[in-house]
Amino acid sequence: MNDKMESDTTTAVVSDEALKKAEEYIEEEEGAANRIGGWLGVFLATVAVVMSLFHLYAAYSIVPTQTLRPIHVGFVLFLSFLIFPVSKRFRHRIMWWDWLIALLSIAIVVYLIMGGDDFTDRNTRPLPWDIFFGVSLILLVLEAMRRTIGWILPAISICFLLYAFLGPYLPHPWTHKGYEIGRIVGFMYMTLEGIYGVAVDVSSSLIILFTIFGAFLQFSGAGRFYIDFSFSAMGGKPAGAGRTVVLASFLLGGPSGSGVATTVTLGSVAWPMLAKVGYERNAAGGLLAAGGLGAIISPPVMGAAAFIIAEFLKISYLDVLLMAVIPTCLFYLALFMMVEIDVRKYGMKNTLIKKVDTVWNLTRHYWFHFLSLISIVAFMLWGFSPVMSVFWATIVSFLTSFLRSDTAMISYDLFRGKGKASELFFQSPLIQALRAGSVGMLNVGATCAGAGIIVGIVTMTGLGLKFSGIVIDYAGGSLLLTAIYTALVVWIIGLAVPVTASYIICAVITAPALIKLGVPDFAAHMFIFYYAVLSEVSPPTALSPFAASAITGGDPYKTTLQCWKYTIPAFLVPFIFVLDPSGQSLLLMGTTEALASASWLSIAQITFTAAAGIFALAVGFQGWLIVRASVLERVFLIVAGFLLVYPGPVSNSIGYALILLALGSQWLRRKQEPVPA
């Protein structure tokens, strides 16, 4: 059989029904929005554009924190109640109660701002109207979360509120003095510690700006360019299809920070190619979802939780990006290894991938899209704050879009005097990007406001210290067991809530346990962040694999298991940087200052050890390298991978020895069991 197949013989086609089903998973993550036309649609679009413009103005100018955070939450609540229906049967229309609570959300903000300093000063003895608006705010935040991300996080928030009320009636060690409604409202609504706390601070100052930046890249054609570039660069070889998915997911995911959106965007064009080279449906879906997962951990944007890490630790966002560099490289190294093994495992064929253009021509015509992507880091290295960096990166993306007529965010025809000026401007990609930037972060904004309730309760009651003490007691003071328990807690919470909420909850209740045992705070928070990311591939919230299975037609749960197979080697890496001080080299010592005095030899050594562990786990889980691995070889490799995750000369020596034994066995058997053609 000819191993060269032309691109027009694709055997797998992504149907409209499959895409519609995949879009439902995006809606499950980002909320099922109304589609409103007419003057109401124009009104909602206008409010969303105004919201984006306000935050761009706040990035460049000075807006007091006491004003910015409440206005941000007001925008989020107002748009959430008008864009997301109270239930599916009321979809695509705005009911009278939606208008009522949307206007109430504005009244809450106006009352707060008009109250001035007197309002904040009386937070320990709130007035009746303070309590009314404060209770209303808490209820509206719970409802906004329910509409945008489902009922689970609101239910968790209610449990925390009940914990604050019922403290005196709880058994030891959970007991506390208890708080009345006035004290809770004063803390949650009238200070910058509750709903308007750290999470909303990050949402109002960074997350929305990065969402706007991602929308600018999307509507200037950068997303399409990244896919075309990846196809052209990686196509034509047996591993080309898998490599294309890995590279494109990195380029797409970096600016988007959304695992599900990256999976669906890439899967709709990559699935036919994966099927053609020999991927079965579940394996293809697992690879697509694994690539999408990389969007949440990949610089320069990462997921929303990454911005909150910087705020919790009071460090520069550039330091967070720095810490993510080596783990991100190891994550994609694991995917590339898996892809290379897939070639042998599935006996894949050389396939000619239809190229839109050559790599050279694509780069020559659209090079400025790469400039937009790296400009954020460049501005931060130049000394700009993260807020100003993303602001100017957005300006760069807007200005460079005019280098070509097909990417211009305002049509050339407007400047040439052709067509109707109002239509050319108000229907331009610029206006669409400004609208999408606000609408696209409503679910995250509501989540951050809701997380403020949880963080506020933990702060008031001292729950974080209580919980950390309990975890350490159960672990008997063992750092390894504490790390395992912490990972399990993060994973279990992540089963029910999105990554951002999972990280925030666990950062305040489980990080203290690791820090008490000597783990640096930056390593503890990054450990929790990476395991919170696993919620994207863990049922029942395995939205990325479920979306991928909708596209490929595979089984959702088998696709989820395949995704775990692709990603689990890299997700054992976080144990390295909490179990031993040398492992912190993987995070480049946490800050640029510490990195300046670090040993590069030590960094290279621990990185190589981690890469060797990933290699061993990849081969062990795949069950194939030179030839099909025997049961004993797989056991050797998986044990070696776990040993290399645990820093130490003895464990590492045994790990390397087991790898050599397995490789030697594979080499001796290479002629007995030929590689599939």
C-alpha positions in Angstrom: 0.0 0.0 0.0 1.2 3.4 -0.9 2.2 5.2 2.4 1.7 8.6 0.8 -1.9 9.7 1.0 -3.2 12.9 -0.5 -5.0 15.3 1.7 -8.3 15.2 -0.2 -8.8 11.6 0.9 -9.7 12.5 4.5 -11.8 9.8 6.0 -13.0 11.8 9.1 -15.1 14.9 8.8 -16.2 17.1 11.7 -20.0 17.4 11.3 -22.0 20.5 12.3 -23.7 18.3 14.9 -20.3 17.4 16.4 -19.2 21.1 16.5 -22.6 22.0 18.1 -22.1 19.4 20.8 -18.5 20.6 21.4 -19.8 24.2 21.7 -22.1 23.0 24.5 -19.0 22.0 26.5 -17.6 25.5 26.0 -20.9 26.9 27.2 -20.7 24.6 30.2 -17.4 26.2 31.1 -18.2 29.7 30.0 -22.0 29.7 30.5 -24.9 29.3 28.1 -25.3 32.9 26.8 -28.5 34.4 25.3 -28.4 35.4 21.7 -30.2 38.7 21.6 -30.8 40.7 18.5 -32.3 44.0 17.7 -31.9 47.1 19.9 -31.4 44.9 23.0 -28.5 43.2 21.3 -27.0 46.5 20.4 -27.5 47.7 24.0 -25.8 44.7 25.5 -22.9 45.0 23.0 -22.6 48.7 23.9 -22.4 47.9 27.6 -19.8 45.2 27.0 -17.7 47.6 24.8 -18.0 50.3 27.5 -16.8 47.8 30.1 -13.7 47.0 28.0 -12.9 50.6 27.3 -13.3 51.5 31.0 -10.8 48.8 32.0 -8.4 49.9 29.3 -8.7 53.4 30.7 -8.2 52.2 34.2 -5.0 50.4 33.1 -3.5 53.6 31.7 -5.0 56.1 34.1 -5.4 56.1 37.9 -8.7 54.7 39.2 -8.9 54.3 43.0 -9.0 50.7 44.1 -12.2 51.4 46.2 -13.8 52.5 42.9 -12.4 50.1 40.4 -13.3 46.8 42.1 -16.9 47.6 42.8 -17.5 49.0 39.3 -15.9 45.9 37.9 -18.2 43.6 39.9 -21.1 45.8 38.9 -20.4 45.4 35.2 -19.9 41.6 35.7 -23.2 41.2 37.5 -25.2 43.6 35.2 -24.1 41.8 32.1 -24.3 38.3 33.6 -28.0 38.7 34.5 -28.9 40.1 31.0 -26.7 37.7 29.0 -27.2 34.5 30.9 -30.8 33.3 31.5 -32.1 32.1 34.9 -32.8 28.7 33.3 -32.7 27.1 29.8 -36.4 27.6 29.1 -36.0 31.4 29.3 -33.0 31.4 27.0 -32.6 34.0 24.3 -34.9 36.5 26.0 -34.6 38.9 28.9 -37.2 38.7 31.6 -38.5 41.4 33.9 -36.7 39.9 36.9 -33.4 39.9 35.0 -33.8 43.7 34.6 -34.7 44.0 38.3 -31.6 42.3 39.6 -29.4 43.8 37.0 -30.5 47.3 38.1 -30.1 46.2 41.8 -26.4 45.3 41.1 -25.9 48.9 39.9 -27.6 50.3 42.9 -25.3 48.3 45.2 -22.2 49.8 43.6 -23.7 53.4 43.5 -24.6 53.1 47.2 -21.0 51.9 48.1 -19.2 54.6 46.1 -21.5 57.4 47.3 -20.9 56.3 50.9 -17.3 57.4 50.7 -14.9 56.8 53.7 -17.8 56.8 56.2 -19.1 53.7 54.5 -15.9 51.8 55.0 -15.3 53.1 58.5 -18.5 51.6 59.8 -17.9 48.1 58.5 -18.0 46.7 62.1 -21.3 48.3 62.9 -23.2 48.5 59.5 -26.5 50.4 59.1 -29.8 48.7 58.1 -29.3 49.8 54.5 -25.7 48.6 54.5 -27.0 45.2 55.5 -29.7 45.2 52.9 -27.3 46.0 50.0 -24.6 43.7 51.5 -27.0 40.7 51.7 -28.2 41.6 48.2 -24.7 41.6 46.9 -23.9 38.2 48.3 -27.1 36.7 46.9 -26.5 38.3 43.5 -22.9 37.0 43.4 -24.2 33.5 44.2 -26.9 33.8 41.4 -24.3 35.1 38.9 -22.1 32.1 39.6 -25.0 29.7 39.2 -25.9 31.2 35.8 -22.4 31.3 34.4 -20.7 28.2 35.8 -23.4 26.1 37.4 -24.7 25.4 41.0 -21.7 23.6 42.5 -19.5 26.6 43.5 -22.5 28.6 44.8 -23.4 25.5 47.0 -19.8 25.4 48.3 -19.9 29.1 49.0 -23.1 28.7 51.0 -21.5 25.9 53.0 -18.7 28.3 53.9 -21.2 31.0 54.9 -23.0 28.4 57.1 -19.6 27.6 58.7 -19.3 31.3 59.7 -22.7 31.3 61.3 -22.6 27.9 63.0 -19.0 28.0 64.5 -20.0 27.7 68.2 -22.0 24.6 67.5 -19.4 22.6 65.6 -17.1 19.9 67.1 -13.4 20.5 67.8 -11.2 21.4 66.0 -13.7 23.1 63.6 -15.3 25.3 66.3 -15.0 29.1 66.4 -16.9 32.0 68.0 -19.4 32.4 65.2 -20.4 35.6 63.3 -23.6 37.5 62.9 -25.1 38.7 59.6 -24.0 42.3 60.2 -20.4 41.3 60.8 -20.3 39.1 57.8 -21.9 41.7 55.6 -19.5 44.4 56.9 -16.5 42.2 56.0 -17.8 41.0 52.7 -19.3 44.2 51.3 -17.8 47.1 53.2 -14.0 46.2 53.1 -11.5 45.2 50.4 -11.1 41.8 52.1 -14.2 39.9 51.2 -16.0 39.9 47.8 -13.8 42.9 46.7 -10.7 41.1 47.8 -7.6 39.6 46.1 -9.5 37.6 43.5 -11.6 40.6 42.3 -8.5 42.8 42.4 -6.8 40.5 39.9 -10.0 40.1 37.8 -10.5 43.8 37.5 -6.9 44.7 36.8 -5.3 41.8 34.9 -7.7 39.0 33.9 -10.0 41.3 31.9 -7.1 43.0 30.2 -5.6 39.6 29.1 -9.1 38.5 27.9 -9.3 41.7 25.8 -5.8 41.0 24.5 -6.8 37.5 23.5 -9.9 38.8 21.8 -7.7 41.3 19.8 -5.5 38.4 18.7 -8.5 36.3 17.7 -10.2 39.1 15.7 -7.0 40.2 14.0 -6.6 36.6 12.6 -3.7 35.5 14.9 -5.5 32.3 15.9 -5.9 31.2 12.3 -2.3 32.0 11.5 -1.0 29.9 14.5 -2.9 26.9 13.2 -1.8 27.4 9.6 1.8 27.9 10.7 1.8 24.7 12.8 0.3 22.7 10.0 2.9 24.0 7.5 5.8 23.5 9.9 5.0 20.0 11.2 3.1 18.3 8.4 4.4 15.5 6.1 6.1 13.1 8.5 4.6 10.2 10.5 4.6 12.2 13.7 3.6 15.4 11.9 -0.1 15.2 12.8 0.6 14.8 16.5 3.3 17.4 16.4 1.0 19.9 14.7 -1.6 19.5 17.5 1.1 20.0 20.2 2.6 23.1 18.5 -0.7 24.6 17.6 -2.1 24.1 21.0 0.8 26.0 22.5 0.5 28.9 20.1 -3.3 29.0 20.5 -3.4 28.4 24.2 -0.8 30.9 25.2 -2.9 33.9 24.4 -6.3 32.3 25.2 -5.7 30.6 28.5 -8.8 28.5 28.0 -8.4 24.7 27.7 -11.9 23.9 26.3 -11.8 26.7 23.7 -8.3 25.7 22.5 -9.4 22.0 22.3 -12.5 22.8 20.2 -10.8 25.4 17.9 -7.9 23.1 17.1 -10.0 19.8 17.1 -12.3 21.1 14.4 -9.5 21.3 11.9 -7.0 18.7 13.3 -9.3 15.6 13.9 -9.5 14.7 10.2 -5.7 14.8 9.9 -5.2 12.7 13.1 -7.7 10.1 11.8 -5.9 9.9 8.5 -2.6 9.0 10.0 -4.0 6.3 12.2 -5.2 7.8 15.5 -8.3 6.1 16.8 -11.1 8.3 18.1 -10.4 8.2 21.8 -6.6 8.6 21.5 -7.1 11.6 19.1 -9.5 13.2 21.5 -7.1 12.6 24.4 -4.3 14.3 22.5 -6.5 17.2 21.6 -7.6 17.7 25.2 -4.1 17.3 26.5 -2.9 20.1 24.1 -5.8 22.3 25.2 -4.8 21.7 28.8 -1.4 23.2 28.1 -3.2 26.5 27.4 -3.8 26.9 31.2 -0.1 26.4 32.1 1.6 28.1 29.2 3.2 31.6 29.3 2.7 34.4 28.4 -1.0 34.3 29.6 -1.6 31.0 31.4 -4.9 30.6 33.2 -6.7 33.2 35.3 -5.3 31.5 38.5 -1.8 32.5 37.5 -2.5 36.2 38.0 -4.0 35.4 41.5 -0.8 33.5 42.4 1.2 36.7 41.8 -1.2 38.7 44.0 -1.3 36.1 46.8 2.5 35.9 46.9 3.0 39.7 46.4 5.4 39.0 43.5 5.7 40.2 39.9 3.6 38.4 37.3 6.9 38.1 35.4 8.2 35.9 38.3 5.1 33.6 37.8 5.9 33.4 34.1 9.5 32.6 35.0 8.4 29.8 37.4 6.2 28.3 34.6 8.9 28.1 31.9 10.6 24.8 32.8 7.4 23.0 33.9 5.7 24.1 30.6 8.6 22.9 28.6 8.4 19.5 30.4 4.7 19.3 29.8 5.1 19.7 26.1 8.2 17.5 26.1 5.9 14.8 27.5 3.3 15.4 24.8 6.0 15.3 22.0 7.4 12.0 23.5 3.9 10.5 23.5 3.3 11.6 19.9 6.6 10.0 18.8 5.7 6.8 20.6 2.2 6.9 18.9 3.9 6.6 15.5 5.3 3.2 16.4 2.3 2.1 18.6 -0.3 2.8 15.9 1.9 2.0 12.9 1.3 5.4 11.4 1.9 6.3 7.8 3.6 9.2 6.1 0.9 11.6 5.2 1.0 14.7 3.1 -0.8 17.4 5.0 -2.4 20.0 2.8 -0.6 23.3 3.5 -2.2 26.7 3.2 1.2 28.1 2.4 4.9 27.5 3.1 6.3 28.4 6.5 8.4 31.1 4.9 5.5 32.8 3.2 3.3 32.6 6.2 6.0 34.1 8.4 6.9 36.7 5.8 3.3 37.9 5.5 2.0 37.5 9.1 5.2 37.8 11.3 3.6 40.5 13.4 1.3 38.0 15.1 4.4 36.6 16.8 5.3 40.1 17.8 2.0 40.5 19.5 2.5 37.2 21.4 5.9 38.1 22.8 5.4 41.8 23.4 3.8 41.2 26.8 7.0 39.6 28.1 9.1 42.1 26.3 7.3 45.0 28.0 7.7 43.4 31.4 11.4 42.8 30.9 11.5 46.5 29.9 10.2 47.4 33.4 6.5 47.9 32.8 4.0 46.5 35.2 1.9 43.5 34.1 -1.1 45.8 33.7 0.8 48.3 31.5 2.5 45.4 29.7 -0.8 43.8 28.5 -2.2 47.3 27.8 0.6 48.2 25.4 0.6 44.6 24.0 -3.0 45.1 23.1 -2.1 48.4 21.4 0.7 46.7 19.5 -1.8 44.0 18.4 -4.2 46.7 17.2 -1.7 48.8 15.4 0.2 45.9 13.7 -3.1 44.5 12.4 -3.1 47.3 9.9 0.0 45.9 8.2 -2.3 43.8 6.1 -5.8 44.5 4.8 -7.1 41.0 5.7 -6.1 41.4 9.3 -6.9 45.1 9.9 -9.2 45.6 12.9 -10.9 48.5 11.1 -11.5 48.0 7.4 -9.3 49.9 4.9 -12.6 50.9 3.2 -13.4 53.2 6.1 -10.3 55.3 5.4 -10.9 55.1 1.6 -14.4 56.5 2.0 -16.0 53.4 0.6 -19.2 52.0 2.1 -21.2 53.3 5.1 -18.8 54.6 7.7 -21.1 53.7 10.7 -21.4 50.1 9.6 -17.7 49.8 8.8 -16.8 51.0 12.3 -19.5 49.6 14.5 -19.3 46.2 12.8 -15.5 46.1 12.7 -13.3 43.5 14.3 -12.2 46.2 16.8 -15.8 46.5 18.2 -16.3 42.8 18.2 -13.0 42.3 20.1 -13.9 44.9 22.7 -17.3 43.2 23.2 -15.8 39.7 23.3 -13.2 40.8 25.8 -15.8 41.7 28.4 -18.4 38.9 27.6 -15.6 36.3 27.6 -14.6 36.9 31.2 -18.0 37.2 32.9 -17.8 33.6 34.2 -14.3 34.2 35.5 -15.4 37.5 37.0 -18.4 35.9 38.8 -16.1 33.1 40.0 -13.6 35.6 41.4 -16.4 37.4 43.3 -17.7 34.2 44.7 -14.2 33.0 45.6 -14.0 36.3 47.6 -16.8 35.0 49.8 -14.9 31.8 50.5 -11.5 33.5 51.1 -13.3 36.0 53.4 -14.8 33.3 55.5 -11.5 31.5 55.7 -9.8 34.7 56.8 -12.4 35.6 59.4 -12.6 32.1 61.0 -8.9 31.0 60.7 -10.1 27.9 58.8 -6.9 27.7 56.8 -4.7 27.2 59.9 -7.1 24.7 61.4 -7.2 22.7 58.1 -3.4 22.7 57.7 -3.0 21.4 61.3 -5.4 18.6 60.6 -3.6 17.6 57.4 -0.2 17.6 59.0 -1.6 15.5 61.9 -3.0 12.9 59.5 0.3 12.9 57.6 2.2 12.4 60.9 4.4 15.3 59.9 5.6 13.6 56.7 6.1 16.1 53.8 5.5 13.3 51.2 2.2 12.3 52.7 1.2 16.0 53.2 2.0 16.7 49.6 -0.1 13.6 48.5 -3.0 14.6 50.8 -2.8 18.2 49.4 -2.8 17.0 45.8 -5.9 14.8 46.6 -7.7 17.6 48.3 -7.0 19.9 45.3 -8.0 17.2 42.8 -11.3 16.4 44.7 -12.3 20.1 44.9 -11.3 20.4 41.2 -13.8 17.7 40.3 -16.6 20.2 41.1 -15.3 23.7 40.4 -13.3 25.4 37.6 -9.5 25.8 37.8 -9.5 29.4 39.2 -12.0 28.6 42.0 -10.2 25.3 42.8 -6.8 27.1 43.1 -8.2 30.0 45.3 -10.0 27.6 47.7 -7.0 25.4 48.1 -4.5 28.2 48.3 -6.1 29.5 51.5 -6.9 26.1 53.1 -4.1 23.7 52.0 -1.0 25.8 51.2 -0.4 26.6 54.9 0.2 22.9 55.5 3.0 22.7 53.0 4.5 26.0 54.1 4.5 24.8 57.7 6.6 21.9 56.7 9.3 24.1 55.1 8.1 24.3 51.5 8.6 27.8 50.2 5.4 29.7 49.6 6.0 30.0 45.8 6.6 26.3 45.4 3.5 25.4 47.5 1.3 27.7 45.4 2.6 26.4 42.1 2.1 22.8 43.3 -1.5 23.6 44.1 -2.0 25.5 40.8 -0.8 22.5 38.7 -3.1 20.1 40.4 -6.0 22.5 40.2 -5.4 22.4 36.4 -6.1 18.6 36.5 -9.8 19.6 37.0 -9.9 20.2 33.3 -9.4 16.5 32.6 -11.1 15.0 35.7 -14.7 13.8 35.6 -17.3 15.1 36.1 -15.8 18.4 35.0 -13.6 16.9 32.3 -14.8 19.5 29.9 -11.8 19.5 27.5 -11.8 15.7 26.9 -15.7 15.7 26.7 -15.5 18.5 24.1 -12.8 16.6 22.2 -14.9 13.4 22.2 -17.8 15.3 20.8 -15.6 16.3 17.8 -14.0 12.9 17.2 -17.1 10.8 18.0 -15.3 8.9 20.7 -16.5 7.8 24.2 -16.2 10.7 26.6 -14.8 8.6 29.5 -12.3 6.6 27.4 -11.2 9.9 25.9 -10.7 11.3 29.4 -8.5 8.3 30.3 -6.5 8.8 27.1 -6.0 12.4 28.1 -4.8 11.3 31.5 -2.3 9.0 29.8 -0.9 11.9 27.8 -0.7 14.3 30.7 0.0 12.3 33.8 3.9 12.1 33.3 4.2 15.9 33.3 1.8 16.3 36.3 4.0 14.3 38.6 6.7 16.9 38.1 5.2 19.3 40.8 6.2 16.8 43.5 9.8 17.5 42.6 9.6 21.1 43.6 8.0 20.5 47.0 9.8 17.3 48.2 13.3 18.7 48.2 15.0 22.1 48.1 16.9 21.2 45.0 13.6 20.7 43.1 12.9 24.4 43.4 15.4 24.8 40.5 12.5 23.7 38.2 10.8 26.9 39.2 14.0 28.9 38.5 14.1 29.7 42.3 10.9 31.6 42.3 12.2 35.1 41.6 14.6 36.8 39.2 16.6 38.0 42.2 17.1 34.4 43.6 17.8 33.1 40.0 20.7 35.6 39.7 22.6 33.7 42.5 21.4 30.2 41.6 23.6 27.3 40.3 22.8 26.8 36.6 24.5 23.3 36.9 22.0 22.4 39.6 19.1 23.7 37.4 20.3 21.7 34.4 20.7 18.6 36.5 17.3 18.6 38.1 15.7 19.5 34.7 17.4 16.5 33.1 16.3 14.2 35.9 12.7 15.4 35.5 12.9 14.9 31.8 14.3 11.4 32.3 11.4 10.7 34.7 8.9 12.0 32.1 10.5 9.8 29.5 10.2 6.7 31.7 6.6 7.4 32.6 5.7 8.2 29.0 7.1 4.9 27.7 5.7 3.0 30.7 2.1 4.3 30.3 2.2 4.0 26.4 3.7 0.5 26.6 5.9 1.0 23.5 9.3 2.3 22.6 11.5 0.4 20.1 9.1 -2.5 20.3 6.0 -3.3 22.4 7.1 -3.1 26.1 6.8 -6.2 28.2 5.0 -6.1 31.5 8.3 -6.2 33.4 9.7 -3.4 31.2 6.6 -1.3 31.9 6.9 -1.9 35.6 10.6 -1.0 35.6 9.9 2.3 33.7 6.9 3.4 35.7 8.8 2.7 39.0 11.8 4.5 37.6 9.6 7.5 36.7 8.2 7.7 40.3 11.7 7.4 41.8 13.1 10.2 39.6 10.2 12.4 40.8 11.5 12.0 44.4 14.8 14.0 44.6 17.7 12.2 46.2 20.9 10.4 45.1 19.6 6.9 46.1 16.2 7.2 44.4 17.6 8.8 41.3 20.4 6.2 41.0 17.9 3.3 41.2 15.6 5.2 38.7 18.3 5.6 36.1 19.4 1.9 36.6 15.8 0.7 36.0 15.6 2.8 32.8 18.9 1.4 31.5 17.6 -2.2 32.2 14.4 -1.5 30.4 16.2 0.1 27.4 18.7 -2.8 27.3 15.8 -5.3 27.2 14.1 -3.3 24.4 17.4 -3.3 22.4 17.9 -7.0 22.7 14.3 -7.7 21.6 14.3 -5.3 18.7 14.9 -8.0 16.0 12.5 -10.5 17.5 9.5 -8.1 17.3 9.8 -5.8 14.3 8.4 -2.3 14.4 5.0 -2.1 12.5 5.3 -0.7 9.0 
